[in-house]
Amino acid sequence: MQGLKGVIVVATIIAAAASLGACRKEVGGEPLKLGAADVSVAVVR
């Protein structure tokens, strides 16, 4: 029974570390602006 508790604790620590590591990843990419880069503004005087 003592060995099973140790396995559960180690598995919980590994799962927590994996989930926190996945949250910290930053994916380099362009933000989605839905075509805002294609819009040009003309100033009329």
C-alpha positions as CSV (number, residue, x, y, z in Angstrom):
1,M,0.0,0.0,0.0
2,Q,2.9,2.4,0.8
3,G,4.4,1.8,-2.7
4,L,1.1,2.6,-4.4
5,K,0.8,5.9,-2.6
6,G,4.4,6.8,-3.7
7,V,3.5,6.0,-7.3
8,I,0.4,8.2,-7.1
9,V,2.3,11.1,-5.7
10,V,5.1,10.8,-8.3
11,A,2.5,10.6,-11.1
12,T,0.7,13.6,-9.8
13,I,3.9,15.7,-9.6
14,I,4.8,14.7,-13.2
15,A,1.3,15.5,-14.5
16,A,1.3,18.9,-12.7
17,A,4.8,19.7,-14.2
18,A,3.7,18.7,-17.7
19,S,0.5,20.8,-17.5
20,L,2.4,23.9,-16.2
21,G,5.1,23.5,-18.8
22,A,2.4,23.4,-21.6
23,C,0.8,26.6,-20.3
24,R,4.1,28.5,-20.4
25,K,4.8,27.8,-24.1
26,E,4.5,30.9,-26.3
27,V,3.7,30.2,-29.9
28,G,5.3,32.7,-32.3
29,G,2.7,33.8,-34.8
30,E,0.8,36.7,-36.1
31,P,-2.2,37.8,-34.1
32,L,-5.5,37.3,-35.8
33,K,-6.8,40.8,-36.8
34,L,-9.3,39.6,-39.4
35,G,-7.9,41.6,-42.3
36,A,-6.9,44.7,-40.4
37,A,-3.5,44.7,-42.2
38,D,-5.2,45.1,-45.6
39,V,-7.1,48.3,-44.6
40,S,-5.6,51.6,-45.7
41,V,-6.8,55.0,-44.5
42,A,-6.8,58.0,-46.8
43,V,-6.7,61.5,-45.2
44,V,-8.7,64.1,-47.1
45,R,-8.0,67.8,-46.5
